[in-house]
């Protein structure tokens, strides 16, 4: 087994926790320079000396996205702005966006972390890495760009969209690895087959890194089958730098979260108290290796849990289960809590169905109803009895999973809108009381 940084990746838990405490105390000293945290620390009596163990982290209040918005643009900075070299921003739809500042040291650390992730899944300096993520203020593009370059790959900054150009680059440049959004990966494969190109035979692709939107295990397997690759799940968020916060190894059994850079807590999203080991809760992250804009106990809203046991790959950093969804993406319908990922998981089990679907929730009379429109695959048939039987089978499994019965509509392939960025999966049109 080869490692990018073996001493860190295989560090004993005792030594890893010692490193975390050392870095946490240094980060507290640094963060005291920020307008926001200097006030938080003063109000709560927090100093580096007051943190004697990792458990003492709970003395610090949670940080939320609203804190970032309310301190826009530079109120979270822990170093002078003249010492920052880059700023990234969310696409916030209302009010101020959230911004994240980086020093040169932060960017180098981030690039190294992404390179570590890529190396872990077998990507090497001999690979041609094509990045289909957006660049600019979105962190996905530049994060993987610098990580791939750090690793030594020949890197293709293709950016998002323009599918036929993506395919031309893949074939002309001999692309072997992709960074791609799951919904777009299936779209890319569909276009390849439409133009008579079999990616399993006619390209050199062997590895794809997928992330940026929730996806099921079934969709991952479909991507692997369509493209003839191994697809590895990536987790990242701008507030924690961007991509590379956690990543699957070749075992494809949970995402290793790099605990030399963050401290992870899993809490109940309602009570905000720690959950029992193995229980699903909201992930809370504290940065311990960033200087421009450290964050303490940041509520990510992502729901996951720790996976028990050691990973056969030999890495000691804890593994996170596939994300169930986000606490703020939860749909409450007729008293039932559910997530879009649950619906996708069922749909992807049927080979007769395509990858594009849309969930619409609206008020009909005095009742809230859910309509799921899903495209048929190339196995489309005009036989009404066959379609009726398929619809009944899908609806029955959805009912078993969701504990309510949605309305299902099978539509012809190409009927639903196609996005080359993040797919819009849910339209909530319910009337507000």
N, C-alpha and C positions, 0 to 999 in steps of 0.2 A: 504494500500500500504506500502510495506516495502522497506527500502533504506539501502544501505551499509554505506553511510555517509549522513544522512538526512540533516544536517545543511549546507553542501556544495551543495548537489544535488538540494535542494529547495531554495537556497539563492536568495534573491530579486535581480533584475537586478542592482539596485543602489549599493547594497553591493558587488555584484559580480564584477562590474566594478571598485569599490574602491579597492578591493583585487587585481584585475589585474594591476592597476596602481602602487600599492605598490610593487608588485612582479616584474613588468617591470623595475622600477627604481633600485631595488636591483640587477636584472639580468644585467643591463647595467653597474653597478659598477663592478660586477664580470667579465663580458666579456671583460672589458678593460685590463684584464691581458693576454688575448690571443694575439698572434702575429698578427693574421688577423684583429680582431676587434679593437685592439688598433690603428692600422693604419687607418681603416675606420672611427672610431670616431674622430680621430685627424683631418682628412681631411674634415670632415663635421661638426665639432664643436659640437659633441654630448657628453653630460655629463648627469648624472642622473638628475641634476637640470634643464637641458634644456628640459626635458620631464615633462610638467605640466598637460597634459591630454592625454587620449588615442589617440586623433587625432594627437598628436605630434609624434606618432610612424612613421608617413609618412616622417619625416625628415631623417630617416635612410634608406640608399639604400637597394635594394633587395639583398638577398644572393641566389646563384644558385648552382647547382650541380657541375658546373665547378670550383667554388670557393673551394669546398671541395676537388676536385681532385687536384687542383693546390697547395693546402696547405697540401697535403698528406705527412706523416701520422699524425703529431701532431700539425700542424700550427693553428688549430682551438681550441686547448685545453685552457681552462680558469683556470685550476688548475694544479699544478705540476703532471707530469706523475706518480710519485710514489704514488699519492693519488687516481689514477684511478685503478679500479679493474677488468674492462672488456673492451674489444674492439669488436665491430661487424663491418662487412664489407659487401659492396655490391658485386655482382658477376660481376662487370664491365667488359664488353667484350673487350674494347679497353682502352689503357692508364691506369692511376692509378684508382683503385677502390675508392669508397667513404668509409670512416671509421667514426664510431661514438664511442666516449669514454663515459664510465660510472663510476661514483663514487659509493661507497656502498649506499649512500643516494639516488642517482638516481635510482639504482636498486630496492630499497625498495619502492620508490614512484611509479615506473613503475609497480611493482607487485601489489601494492594496487590499481592502476588505472585499471588494467586488472580484478582484483577481483571485483571491483565496476561494471564493465561491465557484468561480468558473473552473479553476484548477481541480477542485474537488470532484467535479463531474466529468473530468477527463479532457477538458479543453486545454490545448497546448499552444506553444508559439508557432507550431507548424500549421495551425488552423486558419481558415479565412472566416472571420466573424462578421455577419451582417446584422446591423442593428435597425430594426423596423419601428423603433419608438420615436415619438416626437422629441425634438430638441427644444431649445429656448428655455423658458421658465420651468418646464416640466423636467423633473430630475431623471426620469427613466433613460432618456437619450444620452445625456452627458455622463451619467453614472456608469453605464455599461461601456461607453466609448473610452473613458479613461481607464476603466478596469481592464478592458481587452487590450489596450495599448500597453498598460503596465505588465500584463502577461506576455506580451510580445506578438499577439496575433496581427495578421494583416486585417485591418478593420475597415468595413464598408459602412459609412454613416448614411445609410439609405433614407432614414427618417420614415415617417408614417405615410401610408397611402400609396397610390399609383401602383396598383397590383401588377400590371404587366411589366412595369419597369423593375419592380422587385424580382420578378421571375427572370427577366433578362440578366440582371446582376447575378442572381443565383447560378444561372447556367454559364454565363460568360466568365465570371470571376472564379468559378469553382468553389462557391460558398459551401462550407462544411457545417457551420453553426449559425443559429438564428437567435435573436432575442425578439419575442413576439407576444402580443396579447392573445390569449386562447381563442377568443371568438374570431380574431383575424387569421389565426393559423388555419382554422377549418376553411375559412373563405379563400385563403391563398391556395390551399390544396384543391378546392373545388375548381378554381380558375385554371390551375395546372391541368387537371383532368379534362376540362372543357376544351382546351386548346391542343389536346392530344399528348400532353407531357405527363409521364409517370414519374413522380419524384423519387420513388423507390428504385427506379432503374436509370433514370435520365439525369439525376443530380448526384452530388457528392455529400448531401446532407446526412449528418449522423447524430447531431445533438441540437435540441432547442431549449431555450430558457423561457419559461412562461410565467406570467404574473400580471399584476396591475388590475385584475378584476377577478372576482370569485369564479371558481370553476370546480367541477366535480371530478372525481376519479374516472368516471365514465368518459368525460370529455377528454381528459388527458390521454386515455387509452385510444380514443378515436383519433386524436392528433397523431399519436405514434403510428397507428395503423395506416393512416392516409399518407403520411410523409415518409414512413420508413425510418423513424428516428427514435431516440430516447428523449423524453420530454421531462424536464426537471422544474419543480415548482420553486418560484422565487418570491420572497416577501420583502417589501420595502415601503417606506413612507418618507415624504419630504422632510418631516419634522425630525427624523432620525438620520438625515443625510439624503436618503433615497433608496434605490435598489441595493440589495446585499445585506440587509439587516439579518435575514435568515434565509437559508437555502437548503434544499435537499442534497444529500450525498447520493452515491450510486445505488444505495439500498432502496431509495424511493420510499422511505418509511418515516416520515416526519422531517421537519425542517430544523437543522442545527441553527440555533440563534447564538451569535458570537458574543459570548459573555465577557470577553476581555474589553468590549466596547460598550455594552449595555448591561444593566441589571434588570431582570425581568420579574414582575409580580403578576399573579393572576387573581383578580378580585371579583366579588359579586358586583355586577353593574348597578344594583339597587342599593345594597347596604354598604358597598365599597370595602367590605371586610375580605380578608384572604379566604379563598375557597380551599377545600380539602384537596390533597394531592390527587391529580387525575380528573378532577371535576372541571367542567367547562366554565369559564368566566371571562371577564374582560382583561385583556393584556395591558399592563401598565409598564412603561419603559423609562429608565433613567440613563442618560448618557454619561459615560465616565472617561471618554477619551476624545473630547471635542473642546476646543477653546473659544471659538467665536461666539457660540450661542448654545451653551449647555442647557439641558432641560431635565427637570426632576419630576419623577412620578407622573409622566405624561399619559393621560388617558387616551389610548389609541382608538377605543370603541370596537376594536376587533375581538371577536369571541373565539377562544381556543383553549387548549389545556396542555399540560406537560405530558409527554409520553413516558411511561415507566421503563426502567431497564437501560442497559448499555447498548450502544449501537455497534453492530459488527464491524463498522468501518474503523473503529478505534478512537474516534473523536469523542472527547469528554464533554463538550458543550451540549447543553440540554436540547432536547428535540421538542418541537411544538407540533401538535396535531394539525391536520388540514383545517383551515379556518372555516368555522361554521357560518360565519356571516359577520355583520357588524351590529352592535346593539342599536345603532341609530338607523339601520336598514331593515329592522324588524318590521314585518307586516302584521298588524293585528286585525283579523277578519273574523267576525262572528265569535269573538272571544278567544280565538285561537291565535297563538303566536307562531309565525312561520317565516322562513327565509327563502328567497328566490333560488338559492343553491339546492334546496330540497326538491324543488320542481325540476330543475335541470337534471338532477341525478336520475330521476325517473325517466324523463324524456330520452336521455342518452342511452338508455338500455334497449330501446327499440330501433333496430336497424332500418325499419321502414320510415323512420323520421329523420329529417335533416337536423342541422345544427342551429338554425335560426328560429327563435321563438319570441313571443311578446306576451307579457302578463299585463292585463288591464283590469283595474279595480274601479268600479263606479257604483253609484247609488241608483238602484232601480226601484221606483216606488219608495218604500221606507226601508228597503233592505240593501245592504252592500253585497255586491256580487263580484266574483272573479271570473274573467274570461282568459283562457290560455289559448293563444293561436300558435300553432307550430307547423312549419313547412314539412311537406313530405320529401323523402329522399328521391333518388333516381328510380326507386322501385315503385313509383307512383302508378296507380292502376285506376281505371274507370269503373271497376267492379264495385257496385254499391255495397253489396253484402260483405266484401272483404274490408272495405273502409269502415263500415259500421262495426264490424267485429273488432277491428284495430282500435277504434275510438273507445269502445266499451272496455277493452283490456287496459288501455292507457288510463282511462278515467278511474277504473277500479284501483289501480296501483297508486294513482295520485291521492285517492280518497284514503287508502290505507296509510299513506305517508303523512298526509296533511291533517287527517281527522276531520275533513270537510270535503264536500263535493264541488269542484269547480266546473265551469262550463268549458268544454274543450272544442276547438274548431281546427280541423285539419285543412290546410291550405296548400295550394300548388307551390312548388319550388320557385323562389324568386318573387313571391307575393309580398313578403314583409320587407321593410326598409333594411338596408345593409349599411352599417357604419364601418369605416376603416380605422376608426379609433376605438375607444371603449364602447362596447355595445350597450344600447339602451334597452334594458330588459323589462322594466316595470313602468307603467303609466298609472298613477293613482289619481283618478278623476272624481273621487268621492266628494260629495257636498260637505262643506264645513258648517257645523251648527253654531 
